[in-house]
Amino acid sequence: MVKIKTIELNLKGKRVKFADITNMVKDAIKESKIKDGICVVISPHTTCSVYFEEYSHDKFEDGTEYLQYDLNSSLKKIVPDHDDSERYNYPGKAHYEAVESWPNASEYLPNGDKTALWNGDAHIKSTIIGSSETFAVENNELSIGKTGYIYFVDFDKTRSRIRKCKIVIIGD
């Protein structure tokens, strides 16, 4: 049996955004009524990732957990922010032209601002972290330890938006 649930995450702000989705995944497993199998959590977005990490308890004033901050700081060292047109080859002329032809181009290029597409760093970071995680389902429960949490991260700082995440549960 296969059950699929899509969750929506309203991620605001012009910074890297993290969402703890652990309880949403647990709820999807319960709703599926699948006793034993696997659960795959997937981001369909090219600038977002899903990862599994310990909940760090400590947070900064903006709500960012220490491990989230450390992950982002570490990634910035190898993949610097896309803050000028010379840092990355992406997006090139052909990509700008393609986006300009879209019916909703103004969402991606507000007032024709090409810097709104400077998210090459987000694409590379999400490629490094990965777009999915797979977990065991045992006895209709997510089979993880007490300190393990599932996070969805949007590395794209160009604008706020609603992101989707797929939870696929496969089993008996």
C-alpha beads as a LAMMPS data file, in Angstrom:
LAMMPS data file: protein, C-alpha beads

172 atoms
171 bonds

1 atom types
1 bond types

-500.0 500.0 xlo xhi
-500.0 500.0 ylo yhi
-500.0 500.0 zlo zhi

Masses

1 110.0

Atoms # bond

1 1 1 0.000 0.000 0.000
2 1 1 1.192 3.560 -0.754
3 1 1 -0.105 6.721 0.920
4 1 1 1.004 10.200 -0.089
5 1 1 0.439 13.383 1.866
6 1 1 1.485 16.864 0.780
7 1 1 2.141 19.463 3.449
8 1 1 2.526 23.185 2.877
9 1 1 5.034 25.356 4.691
10 1 1 4.685 29.144 4.726
11 1 1 8.325 30.233 4.865
12 1 1 8.792 33.954 5.294
13 1 1 11.736 36.267 5.210
14 1 1 14.838 36.930 3.192
15 1 1 17.004 34.453 5.063
16 1 1 17.551 30.693 5.068
17 1 1 14.375 29.224 6.553
18 1 1 14.104 26.025 8.598
19 1 1 10.935 24.143 9.550
20 1 1 10.676 21.258 12.008
21 1 1 8.295 18.871 10.226
22 1 1 8.727 15.882 12.543
23 1 1 5.195 15.944 13.962
24 1 1 3.669 16.389 10.508
25 1 1 5.516 13.270 9.343
26 1 1 4.414 11.343 12.444
27 1 1 0.799 12.434 11.849
28 1 1 0.959 11.355 8.191
29 1 1 2.199 7.919 9.240
30 1 1 -0.620 7.556 11.801
31 1 1 -3.218 8.661 9.224
32 1 1 -1.842 6.184 6.665
33 1 1 -2.615 3.212 8.932
34 1 1 0.459 1.506 7.440
35 1 1 1.898 -0.743 10.111
36 1 1 5.377 -1.544 8.771
37 1 1 7.320 -0.104 5.860
38 1 1 9.171 3.048 4.941
39 1 1 8.440 6.751 4.902
40 1 1 10.144 8.991 2.358
41 1 1 10.053 12.751 2.932
42 1 1 10.713 14.699 -0.269
43 1 1 11.190 18.314 -1.275
44 1 1 10.077 18.921 -4.870
45 1 1 11.900 22.286 -4.880
46 1 1 15.422 22.763 -6.283
47 1 1 16.509 25.181 -3.559
48 1 1 15.137 23.212 -0.602
49 1 1 16.302 20.163 1.323
50 1 1 15.059 17.627 3.838
51 1 1 17.473 16.421 6.487
52 1 1 17.556 14.490 9.771
53 1 1 19.318 15.979 12.795
54 1 1 19.257 16.220 16.551
55 1 1 17.029 18.882 18.095
56 1 1 19.523 21.241 19.733
57 1 1 17.214 22.919 22.303
58 1 1 19.257 26.136 22.195
59 1 1 17.965 28.867 19.899
60 1 1 18.841 32.365 18.836
61 1 1 16.331 35.209 19.281
62 1 1 14.982 34.668 15.740
63 1 1 14.147 31.034 16.600
64 1 1 17.035 29.475 14.672
65 1 1 18.398 26.452 16.507
66 1 1 22.150 26.351 17.124
67 1 1 22.663 23.319 14.859
68 1 1 20.690 25.029 12.086
69 1 1 22.886 28.097 12.413
70 1 1 26.017 25.936 12.423
71 1 1 24.859 24.043 9.326
72 1 1 24.174 27.261 7.466
73 1 1 27.484 28.825 8.593
74 1 1 29.424 25.745 7.499
75 1 1 27.728 25.673 4.103
76 1 1 28.420 29.399 3.605
77 1 1 32.138 28.673 3.915
78 1 1 32.071 26.333 0.928
79 1 1 29.149 27.948 -0.940
80 1 1 29.188 31.729 -0.390
81 1 1 26.045 33.839 -0.733
82 1 1 25.057 34.765 -4.279
83 1 1 25.426 38.499 -3.736
84 1 1 26.844 39.660 -7.065
85 1 1 26.633 38.737 -10.734
86 1 1 30.257 37.538 -10.892
87 1 1 30.137 34.934 -8.095
88 1 1 28.256 32.239 -10.058
89 1 1 27.681 31.550 -13.741
90 1 1 24.013 30.877 -12.957
91 1 1 21.686 32.393 -13.961
92 1 1 22.888 33.037 -17.470
93 1 1 21.324 34.980 -20.323
94 1 1 19.257 32.024 -21.584
95 1 1 17.793 31.437 -18.096
96 1 1 16.791 35.092 -17.722
97 1 1 15.129 34.947 -21.146
98 1 1 13.266 31.774 -20.233
99 1 1 11.980 33.258 -16.954
100 1 1 10.926 36.470 -18.724
101 1 1 8.743 34.348 -21.036
102 1 1 6.810 32.720 -18.186
103 1 1 3.222 33.928 -17.629
104 1 1 4.078 34.643 -13.973
105 1 1 7.497 36.221 -14.684
106 1 1 6.767 39.159 -12.364
107 1 1 6.785 36.757 -9.389
108 1 1 10.372 35.818 -10.207
109 1 1 11.527 39.179 -11.588
110 1 1 9.635 41.867 -9.626
111 1 1 9.894 45.140 -11.574
112 1 1 12.299 43.351 -13.938
113 1 1 14.908 42.994 -11.164
114 1 1 17.351 40.334 -12.356
115 1 1 19.009 40.126 -8.933
116 1 1 15.837 38.369 -7.765
117 1 1 17.237 35.260 -9.508
118 1 1 20.560 35.342 -7.672
119 1 1 20.027 32.074 -5.819
120 1 1 22.812 29.920 -7.255
121 1 1 24.062 29.330 -3.722
122 1 1 20.656 27.939 -2.701
123 1 1 20.682 25.467 -5.594
124 1 1 24.177 24.229 -4.726
125 1 1 23.443 23.945 -0.979
126 1 1 20.275 21.945 -1.583
127 1 1 22.176 19.656 -3.936
128 1 1 24.767 19.013 -1.226
129 1 1 22.223 18.320 1.548
130 1 1 19.768 16.429 -0.654
131 1 1 16.087 16.595 -1.367
132 1 1 14.841 13.603 0.628
133 1 1 15.245 11.332 3.632
134 1 1 13.962 7.785 4.151
135 1 1 12.822 6.417 7.508
136 1 1 11.571 3.090 8.832
137 1 1 7.939 2.749 9.864
138 1 1 7.349 0.176 12.610
139 1 1 4.050 -0.507 14.290
140 1 1 2.459 2.541 12.571
141 1 1 5.101 4.859 14.039
142 1 1 8.126 6.742 12.770
143 1 1 11.102 4.664 13.894
144 1 1 13.597 7.264 15.095
145 1 1 15.303 7.991 18.398
146 1 1 14.183 10.561 20.965
147 1 1 16.521 13.317 19.807
148 1 1 16.084 12.884 16.044
149 1 1 14.032 15.481 14.197
150 1 1 13.136 15.955 10.533
151 1 1 13.750 19.378 9.066
152 1 1 12.777 21.085 5.828
153 1 1 15.100 23.928 4.847
154 1 1 14.659 26.568 2.156
155 1 1 18.068 27.978 1.213
156 1 1 16.558 30.509 -1.220
157 1 1 16.636 33.970 0.337
158 1 1 15.185 35.823 -2.659
159 1 1 11.593 35.962 -1.365
160 1 1 8.994 34.503 0.989
161 1 1 6.786 31.769 -0.363
162 1 1 4.732 28.691 0.358
163 1 1 6.719 25.479 -0.118
164 1 1 5.392 21.943 -0.433
165 1 1 6.789 18.758 0.996
166 1 1 5.718 15.230 0.042
167 1 1 5.449 12.462 2.595
168 1 1 5.260 9.038 0.946
169 1 1 4.517 6.033 3.169
170 1 1 4.947 2.578 1.635
171 1 1 4.198 -0.699 3.389
172 1 1 1.593 -3.043 4.827

Bonds

1 1 1 2
2 1 2 3
3 1 3 4
4 1 4 5
5 1 5 6
6 1 6 7
7 1 7 8
8 1 8 9
9 1 9 10
10 1 10 11
11 1 11 12
12 1 12 13
13 1 13 14
14 1 14 15
15 1 15 16
16 1 16 17
17 1 17 18
18 1 18 19
19 1 19 20
20 1 20 21
21 1 21 22
22 1 22 23
23 1 23 24
24 1 24 25
25 1 25 26
26 1 26 27
27 1 27 28
28 1 28 29
29 1 29 30
30 1 30 31
31 1 31 32
32 1 32 33
33 1 33 34
34 1 34 35
35 1 35 36
36 1 36 37
37 1 37 38
38 1 38 39
39 1 39 40
40 1 40 41
41 1 41 42
42 1 42 43
43 1 43 44
44 1 44 45
45 1 45 46
46 1 46 47
47 1 47 48
48 1 48 49
49 1 49 50
50 1 50 51
51 1 51 52
52 1 52 53
53 1 53 54
54 1 54 55
55 1 55 56
56 1 56 57
57 1 57 58
58 1 58 59
59 1 59 60
60 1 60 61
61 1 61 62
62 1 62 63
63 1 63 64
64 1 64 65
65 1 65 66
66 1 66 67
67 1 67 68
68 1 68 69
69 1 69 70
70 1 70 71
71 1 71 72
72 1 72 73
73 1 73 74
74 1 74 75
75 1 75 76
76 1 76 77
77 1 77 78
78 1 78 79
79 1 79 80
80 1 80 81
81 1 81 82
82 1 82 83
83 1 83 84
84 1 84 85
85 1 85 86
86 1 86 87
87 1 87 88
88 1 88 89
89 1 89 90
90 1 90 91
91 1 91 92
92 1 92 93
93 1 93 94
94 1 94 95
95 1 95 96
96 1 96 97
97 1 97 98
98 1 98 99
99 1 99 100
100 1 100 101
101 1 101 102
102 1 102 103
103 1 103 104
104 1 104 105
105 1 105 106
106 1 106 107
107 1 107 108
108 1 108 109
109 1 109 110
110 1 110 111
111 1 111 112
112 1 112 113
113 1 113 114
114 1 114 115
115 1 115 116
116 1 116 117
117 1 117 118
118 1 118 119
119 1 119 120
120 1 120 121
121 1 121 122
122 1 122 123
123 1 123 124
124 1 124 125
125 1 125 126
126 1 126 127
127 1 127 128
128 1 128 129
129 1 129 130
130 1 130 131
131 1 131 132
132 1 132 133
133 1 133 134
134 1 134 135
135 1 135 136
136 1 136 137
137 1 137 138
138 1 138 139
139 1 139 140
140 1 140 141
141 1 141 142
142 1 142 143
143 1 143 144
144 1 144 145
145 1 145 146
146 1 146 147
147 1 147 148
148 1 148 149
149 1 149 150
150 1 150 151
151 1 151 152
152 1 152 153
153 1 153 154
154 1 154 155
155 1 155 156
156 1 156 157
157 1 157 158
158 1 158 159
159 1 159 160
160 1 160 161
161 1 161 162
162 1 162 163
163 1 163 164
164 1 164 165
165 1 165 166
166 1 166 167
167 1 167 168
168 1 168 169
169 1 169 170
170 1 170 171
171 1 171 172
